[in-house]
Amino acid sequence: MTAGTDKGRVSLPIRVIPRARTDAVVGAREGRLVVRVSAPPVEGAANRAAIALVAGALGLRERDVRLERGAGSRDKVLSVPASARGVLERAMK
């Protein structure tokens, strides 16, 4: 994981795989958390689904997870509160 911190937040690089059969956090690959979502990549649906899934996996509220970069790409960078760093590091193993 190449998580950086900025103003009390931790960066989380993810790779989103849209139109999957089920929603799941698959694990880490090439320094990114791999997230499969059933939502299509249309009008931000896959982004919203990925944010909801990551928030649930980390025990956070959806509004605590922000999309920082990659709105139109499969490779994205989310940010989460620094207080979630421990949970995040375990998820990236």
N, CA, C and O atoms as a MOPAC input file, in Angstrom:
PM7 MOZYME 1SCF
protein

 N      0.84500 1    -1.17500 1     0.00000 1
 C      0.00000 1     0.00000 1     0.00000 1
 C      0.88200 1     1.22700 1     0.00000 1
 O      1.87600 1     1.28100 1     0.72400 1
 N      0.53700 1     2.18500 1    -0.78300 1
 C      1.26000 1     3.44600 1    -0.81800 1
 C      0.39200 1     4.52000 1    -0.20100 1
 O      0.12000 1     5.55400 1    -0.81100 1
 N     -0.03100 1     4.26000 1     0.99900 1
 C     -0.94300 1     5.19900 1     1.65700 1
 C     -0.17000 1     6.39300 1     2.17200 1
 O      0.81000 1     6.24200 1     2.90000 1
 N     -0.60700 1     7.56300 1     1.79700 1
 C     -0.02600 1     8.79300 1     2.29400 1
 C     -1.01500 1     9.46600 1     3.22000 1
 O     -2.20100 1     9.13500 1     3.23100 1
 N     -0.51900 1    10.41100 1     3.99400 1
 C     -1.41800 1    11.12800 1     4.88200 1
 C     -1.45000 1    12.59100 1     4.48700 1
 O     -0.44000 1    13.15300 1     4.06400 1
 N     -2.60100 1    13.19600 1     4.62500 1
 C     -2.77300 1    14.60200 1     4.30900 1
 C     -3.92200 1    15.13600 1     5.14300 1
 O     -5.07200 1    14.73200 1     4.97100 1
 N     -3.59800 1    16.05000 1     6.04800 1
 C     -4.61700 1    16.70900 1     6.86500 1
 C     -5.52400 1    15.71900 1     7.57900 1
 O     -6.74800 1    15.83800 1     7.52800 1
 N     -4.91400 1    14.73300 1     8.25000 1
 C     -5.69300 1    13.78100 1     9.02300 1
 C     -6.37800 1    12.70700 1     8.20600 1
 O     -7.27900 1    12.03100 1     8.70200 1
 N     -5.96000 1    12.54000 1     6.94500 1
 C     -6.55800 1    11.53400 1     6.07200 1
 C     -5.46800 1    10.63800 1     5.51000 1
 O     -4.30300 1    11.02600 1     5.42600 1
 N     -5.86500 1     9.44500 1     5.13100 1
 C     -4.95200 1     8.47100 1     4.53700 1
 C     -5.43700 1     8.16600 1     3.12300 1
 O     -6.62300 1     7.91400 1     2.90800 1
 N     -4.51500 1     8.18900 1     2.16200 1
 C     -4.85500 1     7.86000 1     0.77700 1
 C     -4.91800 1     6.35000 1     0.61000 1
 O     -4.10200 1     5.61300 1     1.16200 1
 N     -5.89200 1     5.90900 1    -0.15400 1
 C     -6.08800 1     4.48800 1    -0.39900 1
 C     -6.24300 1     4.25800 1    -1.90200 1
 O     -7.29000 1     4.57100 1    -2.46900 1
 N     -5.21200 1     3.71400 1    -2.54900 1
 C     -5.35800 1     3.39800 1    -3.97800 1
 C     -6.19600 1     2.13200 1    -4.15200 1
 O     -5.96300 1     1.13100 1    -3.47400 1
 N     -7.16300 1     2.17900 1    -5.05200 1
 C     -8.01000 1     1.01500 1    -5.30400 1
 C     -8.12700 1     0.77900 1    -6.81100 1
 O     -7.89000 1     1.67900 1    -7.61700 1
 N     -8.49200 1    -0.43100 1    -7.16400 1
 C     -8.84400 1    -0.77200 1    -8.54800 1
 C    -10.26800 1    -1.29600 1    -8.49800 1
 O    -10.55800 1    -2.25400 1    -7.78200 1
 N    -11.15600 1    -0.66600 1    -9.25900 1
 C    -12.56900 1    -1.04200 1    -9.26300 1
 C    -12.84900 1    -1.90200 1   -10.49900 1
 O    -12.48000 1    -1.54400 1   -11.61800 1
 N    -13.49400 1    -3.01600 1   -10.27900 1
 C    -13.93100 1    -3.88700 1   -11.36300 1
 C    -15.45300 1    -3.82500 1   -11.39500 1
 O    -16.11900 1    -4.47100 1   -10.58600 1
 N    -16.01500 1    -3.03700 1   -12.33900 1
 C    -17.47300 1    -2.87800 1   -12.40500 1
 C    -18.14300 1    -4.08000 1   -13.06000 1
 O    -17.48300 1    -4.91800 1   -13.67600 1
 N    -19.44400 1    -4.14800 1   -12.92000 1
 C    -20.28700 1    -5.19800 1   -13.50600 1
 C    -19.86500 1    -6.60000 1   -13.06800 1
 O    -19.95400 1    -7.55100 1   -13.84400 1
 N    -19.41000 1    -6.72000 1   -11.83300 1
 C    -19.07100 1    -8.03300 1   -11.28400 1
 C    -20.35600 1    -8.72200 1   -10.82200 1
 O    -21.40100 1    -8.08300 1   -10.69700 1
 N    -20.26900 1   -10.01000 1   -10.57500 1
 C    -21.46100 1   -10.73600 1   -10.10300 1
 C    -21.89700 1   -10.29900 1    -8.72100 1
 O    -23.09000 1   -10.18300 1    -8.44200 1
 N    -20.92500 1   -10.05700 1    -7.85800 1
 C    -21.22800 1    -9.64100 1    -6.48900 1
 C    -20.30800 1    -8.49500 1    -6.09000 1
 O    -19.26600 1    -8.27100 1    -6.70500 1
 N    -20.71100 1    -7.78100 1    -5.05600 1
 C    -19.87400 1    -6.72500 1    -4.49500 1
 C    -18.94100 1    -7.35400 1    -3.47200 1
 O    -19.39000 1    -8.04800 1    -2.56000 1
 N    -17.63200 1    -7.11100 1    -3.62200 1
 C    -16.67100 1    -7.70300 1    -2.69000 1
 C    -15.34400 1    -6.96000 1    -2.75000 1
 O    -14.92000 1    -6.48100 1    -3.80100 1
 N    -14.70600 1    -6.88000 1    -1.59200 1
 C    -13.31800 1    -6.43300 1    -1.52600 1
 C    -12.49000 1    -7.69500 1    -1.66200 1
 O    -12.50600 1    -8.55500 1    -0.78200 1
 N    -11.76100 1    -7.80600 1    -2.77200 1
 C    -11.06600 1    -9.05000 1    -3.11100 1
 C     -9.73200 1    -9.18300 1    -2.40000 1
 O     -9.33000 1   -10.29700 1    -2.06500 1
 N     -9.04500 1    -8.09600 1    -2.16400 1
 C     -7.71700 1    -8.12600 1    -1.54600 1
 C     -6.83200 1    -7.11100 1    -2.22500 1
 O     -7.31500 1    -6.22300 1    -2.92700 1
 N     -5.53800 1    -7.24100 1    -2.01700 1
 C     -4.59300 1    -6.29200 1    -2.58700 1
 C     -3.85400 1    -6.91600 1    -3.76600 1
 O     -3.50400 1    -8.09600 1    -3.76000 1
 N     -3.63200 1    -6.07800 1    -4.77700 1
 C     -2.86600 1    -6.49800 1    -5.94200 1
 C     -2.09800 1    -5.28300 1    -6.45700 1
 O     -2.68000 1    -4.22600 1    -6.70000 1
 N     -0.79700 1    -5.44400 1    -6.61800 1
 C      0.05700 1    -4.37300 1    -7.13200 1
 C     -0.11700 1    -3.06700 1    -6.35000 1
 O     -0.15500 1    -1.98600 1    -6.93600 1
 N     -0.22100 1    -3.17800 1    -5.03700 1
 C     -0.32000 1    -1.99900 1    -4.18600 1
 C     -1.67100 1    -1.31900 1    -4.16300 1
 O     -1.80600 1    -0.21900 1    -3.62600 1
 N     -2.67400 1    -1.96200 1    -4.74000 1
 C     -4.02900 1    -1.39600 1    -4.75800 1
 C     -5.00400 1    -2.38800 1    -4.15500 1
 O     -4.85100 1    -3.59800 1    -4.32200 1
 N     -5.99300 1    -1.88600 1    -3.46300 1
 C     -7.07700 1    -2.71100 1    -2.96200 1
 C     -8.02700 1    -2.97100 1    -4.12800 1
 O     -8.49900 1    -2.03000 1    -4.76600 1
 N     -8.30700 1    -4.24000 1    -4.40900 1
 C     -9.17400 1    -4.59600 1    -5.53400 1
 C    -10.60900 1    -4.71800 1    -5.02900 1
 O    -10.88900 1    -5.45500 1    -4.08300 1
 N    -11.50800 1    -3.98400 1    -5.67500 1
 C    -12.90700 1    -3.91500 1    -5.27500 1
 C    -13.77300 1    -4.29800 1    -6.47400 1
 O    -13.68300 1    -3.67400 1    -7.53100 1
 N    -14.60000 1    -5.30800 1    -6.31500 1
 C    -15.54100 1    -5.71500 1    -7.36600 1
 C    -16.92500 1    -5.20300 1    -6.99100 1
 O    -17.39800 1    -5.40900 1    -5.87400 1
 N    -17.56800 1    -4.53000 1    -7.95000 1
 C    -18.92100 1    -4.01100 1    -7.70800 1
 C    -19.83100 1    -4.43900 1    -8.84400 1
 O    -19.39800 1    -4.52600 1    -9.99300 1
 N    -21.06900 1    -4.70200 1    -8.53400 1
 C    -22.03000 1    -5.12200 1    -9.55400 1
 C    -22.55800 1    -3.94200 1   -10.37400 1
 O    -23.11900 1    -4.14200 1   -11.45100 1
 N    -22.38700 1    -2.73900 1    -9.88400 1
 C    -22.87700 1    -1.54300 1   -10.57500 1
 C    -22.08400 1    -1.30000 1   -11.86400 1
 O    -20.88800 1    -1.58300 1   -11.92900 1
 N    -22.76000 1    -0.77900 1   -12.87700 1
 C    -22.05700 1    -0.45400 1   -14.12600 1
 C    -21.30400 1     0.87500 1   -13.97800 1
 O    -21.62800 1     1.68400 1   -13.10900 1
 N    -20.30600 1     1.08900 1   -14.82600 1
 C    -19.55600 1     2.34900 1   -14.75600 1
 C    -20.27700 1     3.47800 1   -15.50000 1
 O    -19.72100 1     4.09200 1   -16.41100 1
 N    -21.50300 1     3.73300 1   -15.10200 1
 C    -22.34000 1     4.72800 1   -15.77400 1
 C    -22.79700 1     5.76300 1   -14.73800 1
 O    -23.33300 1     5.41100 1   -13.68700 1
 N    -22.57500 1     7.04000 1   -15.05400 1
 C    -23.03400 1     8.13900 1   -14.20800 1
 C    -22.58900 1     8.01200 1   -12.75500 1
 O    -23.32300 1     8.40000 1   -11.84500 1
 N    -21.39200 1     7.47000 1   -12.53100 1
 C    -20.83800 1     7.39000 1   -11.18500 1
 C    -21.37800 1     6.26200 1   -10.33000 1
 O    -21.06500 1     6.19400 1    -9.14100 1
 N    -22.18100 1     5.37100 1   -10.89900 1
 C    -22.77400 1     4.28600 1   -10.10100 1
 C    -21.70700 1     3.37100 1    -9.51900 1
 O    -21.79800 1     2.98400 1    -8.35400 1
 N    -20.69800 1     3.01900 1   -10.31000 1
 C    -19.63400 1     2.13800 1    -9.81300 1
 C    -18.80400 1     2.85100 1    -8.74100 1
 O    -18.36600 1     2.22200 1    -7.77800 1
 N    -18.59000 1     4.14000 1    -8.90100 1
 C    -17.85600 1     4.90600 1    -7.88900 1
 C    -18.60600 1     4.90700 1    -6.56200 1
 O    -18.02200 1     4.67100 1    -5.50500 1
 N    -19.90100 1     5.17300 1    -6.63100 1
 C    -20.70500 1     5.19000 1    -5.39900 1
 C    -20.72000 1     3.81600 1    -4.74100 1
 O    -20.61800 1     3.71000 1    -3.51900 1
 N    -20.84600 1     2.76700 1    -5.54400 1
 C    -20.85600 1     1.40700 1    -4.99500 1
 C    -19.51400 1     1.06800 1    -4.36000 1
 O    -19.47100 1     0.43700 1    -3.30400 1
 N    -18.41600 1     1.48000 1    -4.99300 1
 C    -17.08200 1     1.20800 1    -4.45100 1
 C    -16.87900 1     1.93800 1    -3.12300 1
 O    -16.33300 1     1.37100 1    -2.17700 1
 N    -17.31300 1     3.17700 1    -3.05500 1
 C    -17.18900 1     3.94700 1    -1.81700 1
 C    -18.00100 1     3.29000 1    -0.70300 1
 O    -17.51800 1     3.16000 1     0.42200 1
 N    -19.22800 1     2.87900 1    -1.00900 1
 C    -20.07500 1     2.22000 1    -0.00800 1
 C    -19.43900 1     0.91400 1     0.46800 1
 O    -19.46300 1     0.60800 1     1.66000 1
 N    -18.87800 1     0.15500 1    -0.45300 1
 C    -18.27400 1    -1.12700 1    -0.10300 1
 C    -17.02900 1    -0.94300 1     0.75900 1
 O    -16.85600 1    -1.64200 1     1.75800 1
 N    -16.16600 1    -0.01300 1     0.37900 1
 C    -14.95500 1     0.24300 1     1.16300 1
 C    -15.32100 1     0.78200 1     2.54100 1
 O    -14.72500 1     0.38300 1     3.54100 1
 N    -16.28900 1     1.67800 1     2.59900 1
 C    -16.72000 1     2.21300 1     3.89300 1
 C    -17.22100 1     1.09300 1     4.79900 1
 O    -16.85800 1     1.03400 1     5.97400 1
 N    -18.04900 1     0.21200 1     4.25900 1
 C    -18.56100 1    -0.90300 1     5.05400 1
 C    -17.45700 1    -1.83700 1     5.51800 1
 O    -17.47700 1    -2.30500 1     6.65600 1
 N    -16.49200 1    -2.11200 1     4.64400 1
 C    -15.39300 1    -3.01400 1     4.99200 1
 C    -14.49900 1    -2.43000 1     6.08000 1
 O    -13.92500 1    -3.16700 1     6.88200 1
 N    -14.38200 1    -1.11100 1     6.10500 1
 C    -13.53400 1    -0.45900 1     7.10400 1
 C    -14.30800 1    -0.00800 1     8.34000 1
 O    -13.71900 1     0.52500 1     9.28100 1
 N    -15.61700 1    -0.21700 1     8.34100 1
 C    -16.43200 1     0.19600 1     9.47800 1
 C    -16.61700 1     1.70500 1     9.55900 1
 O    -16.74600 1     2.26800 1    10.64600 1
 N    -16.62900 1     2.35100 1     8.39800 1
 C    -16.78400 1     3.80300 1     8.34000 1
 C    -18.12600 1     4.18300 1     7.73200 1
 O    -18.80500 1     3.35300 1     7.12700 1
 N    -18.49500 1     5.43400 1     7.89700 1
 C    -19.66700 1     5.95200 1     7.20500 1
 C    -19.24700 1     6.28400 1     5.77300 1
 O    -18.08900 1     6.62200 1     5.52300 1
 N    -20.17900 1     6.19000 1     4.84700 1
 C    -19.86900 1     6.50000 1     3.44800 1
 C    -19.33100 1     7.91000 1     3.28300 1
 O    -18.44700 1     8.14300 1     2.45900 1
 N    -19.84700 1     8.84400 1     4.04800 1
 C    -19.39700 1    10.22900 1     3.89800 1
 C    -17.96500 1    10.44300 1     4.38800 1
 O    -17.36700 1    11.48400 1     4.11400 1
 N    -17.40800 1     9.45700 1     5.11600 1
 C    -16.01900 1     9.55300 1     5.56400 1
 C    -15.03000 1     9.08700 1     4.50400 1
 O    -13.82700 1     9.30400 1     4.64300 1
 N    -15.52100 1     8.45200 1     3.45100 1
 C    -14.66800 1     7.97300 1     2.36500 1
 C    -14.84500 1     8.91900 1     1.18600 1
 O    -15.95900 1     9.12800 1     0.70600 1
 N    -13.73200 1     9.49200 1     0.72200 1
 C    -13.79100 1    10.47500 1    -0.36800 1
 C    -13.05600 1     9.95700 1    -1.59800 1
 O    -12.01400 1     9.31000 1    -1.48900 1
 N    -13.61100 1    10.24800 1    -2.76200 1
 C    -12.94400 1     9.96100 1    -4.02100 1
 C    -12.04500 1    11.15500 1    -4.33100 1
 O    -12.53100 1    12.25600 1    -4.58500 1
 N    -10.73700 1    10.93100 1    -4.30800 1
 C     -9.77900 1    12.01600 1    -4.53300 1
 C     -9.35900 1    12.11700 1    -6.00100 1
 O     -9.24400 1    13.21500 1    -6.54600 1
 N     -9.13100 1    10.96400 1    -6.63500 1
 C     -8.69700 1    10.94900 1    -8.04200 1
 C     -9.24900 1     9.72200 1    -8.73700 1
 O     -9.48800 1     8.69300 1    -8.10500 1
 N     -9.45300 1     9.83500 1   -10.04700 1
 C     -9.82000 1     8.68800 1   -10.86400 1
 C    -11.29800 1     8.46200 1   -11.05800 1
 O    -11.72100 1     7.31500 1   -11.20400 1
 N    -12.09400 1     9.49700 1   -11.06600 1
 C    -13.53900 1     9.33600 1   -11.20300 1
 C    -13.92800 1     8.57700 1   -12.46300 1
 O    -14.91900 1     7.84700 1   -12.45900 1
 N    -13.16100 1     8.73700 1   -13.54900 1
 C    -13.49300 1     8.07300 1   -14.80900 1
 C    -12.58000 1     6.90700 1   -15.13200 1
 O    -12.54100 1     6.45400 1   -16.27600 1
 N    -11.84800 1     6.41400 1   -14.15000 1
 C    -10.86300 1     5.36100 1   -14.37500 1
 C    -11.12800 1     4.19100 1   -13.43600 1
 O    -11.77400 1     4.35400 1   -12.40100 1
 N    -10.62800 1     3.01100 1   -13.79800 1
 C    -10.73100 1     1.87000 1   -12.88100 1
 C     -9.79000 1     2.04100 1   -11.69800 1
 O    -10.08800 1     1.59200 1   -10.59200 1
 N     -8.65600 1     2.68900 1   -11.93100 1
 C     -7.69500 1     2.96200 1   -10.85400 1
 C     -8.06100 1     4.29000 1   -10.21300 1
 O     -8.09400 1     5.32900 1   -10.87300 1
 N     -8.33500 1     4.23700 1    -8.92500 1
 C     -8.80700 1     5.40900 1    -8.19900 1
 C     -7.99300 1     5.60000 1    -6.93000 1
 O     -7.29700 1     4.68900 1    -6.48400 1
 N     -8.08300 1     6.76700 1    -6.36400 1
 C     -7.50600 1     7.02500 1    -5.05300 1
 C     -8.62300 1     7.56100 1    -4.17500 1
 O     -9.22700 1     8.59300 1    -4.46700 1
 N     -8.88500 1     6.84100 1    -3.09600 1
 C     -9.84600 1     7.27300 1    -2.09100 1
 C     -9.06100 1     7.82000 1    -0.91800 1
 O     -7.86300 1     7.56400 1    -0.80100 1
 N     -9.70900 1     8.55900 1    -0.05900 1
 C     -9.08800 1     8.94900 1     1.20000 1
 C    -10.06300 1     8.62800 1     2.32800 1
 O    -11.28100 1     8.74300 1     2.19100 1
 N     -9.47200 1     8.22000 1     3.44600 1
 C    -10.24200 1     7.86800 1     4.63700 1
 C     -9.60200 1     8.56900 1     5.83200 1
 O     -8.44100 1     8.97100 1     5.75800 1
 N    -10.33500 1     8.71900 1     6.92400 1
 C     -9.74600 1     9.34600 1     8.11000 1
 C     -8.52500 1     8.56400 1     8.59800 1
 O     -8.48700 1     7.33700 1     8.51000 1
 N     -7.54800 1     9.27400 1     9.10400 1
 C     -6.31800 1     8.64200 1     9.59400 1
 C     -6.60600 1     7.62900 1    10.70600 1
 O     -5.81900 1     6.70600 1    10.91800 1
 N     -7.69800 1     7.78800 1    11.40100 1
 C     -8.05000 1     6.84800 1    12.47800 1
 C     -8.32700 1     5.44600 1    11.95500 1
 O     -8.32500 1     4.49100 1    12.73200 1
 N     -8.56400 1     5.30300 1    10.65400 1
 C     -8.84200 1     3.99500 1    10.05000 1
 C     -7.57700 1     3.31900 1     9.53300 1
 O     -7.66500 1     2.26300 1     8.90600 1
 N     -6.42300 1     3.88800 1     9.77600 1
 C     -5.16000 1     3.37100 1     9.22800 1
 C     -4.90400 1     1.91700 1     9.61400 1
 O     -4.50100 1     1.12800 1     8.75900 1
 N     -5.12300 1     1.54300 1    10.85800 1
 C     -4.88400 1     0.16200 1    11.29700 1
 C     -5.73800 1    -0.84500 1    10.54900 1
 O     -5.23600 1    -1.87400 1    10.09500 1
 N     -7.01400 1    -0.55900 1    10.41900 1
 C     -7.92300 1    -1.43600 1     9.69200 1
 C     -7.51200 1    -1.49600 1     8.22800 1
 O     -7.55400 1    -2.55800 1     7.60700 1
 N     -7.12400 1    -0.37500 1     7.69100 1
 C     -6.71500 1    -0.28400 1     6.30000 1
 C     -5.47700 1    -1.13400 1     6.02800 1
 O     -5.41200 1    -1.83100 1     5.01500 1
 N     -4.51400 1    -1.08000 1     6.91000 1
 C     -3.29200 1    -1.87200 1     6.72800 1
 C     -3.58800 1    -3.36700 1     6.77400 1
 O     -2.97900 1    -4.13600 1     6.03000 1
 N     -4.50800 1    -3.79100 1     7.63200 1
 C     -4.88400 1    -5.20700 1     7.67700 1
 C     -5.60300 1    -5.61700 1     6.38300 1
 O     -5.41800 1    -6.73700 1     5.90700 1
 N     -6.40000 1    -4.74400 1     5.82400 1
 C     -7.13100 1    -5.05000 1     4.58400 1
 C     -6.19000 1    -5.16400 1     3.39900 1
 O     -6.48900 1    -5.87900 1     2.44300 1
 N     -5.07400 1    -4.48200 1     3.44200 1
 C     -4.14800 1    -4.49200 1     2.31600 1
 C     -3.20400 1    -5.68100 1     2.33200 1
 O     -2.40800 1    -5.83200 1     1.40500 1
 N     -3.26200 1    -6.52000 1     3.33500 1
 C     -2.38000 1    -7.69500 1     3.39100 1
 C     -2.92400 1    -8.83400 1     2.60000 1
 O     -2.30500 1    -9.89600 1     2.54200 1

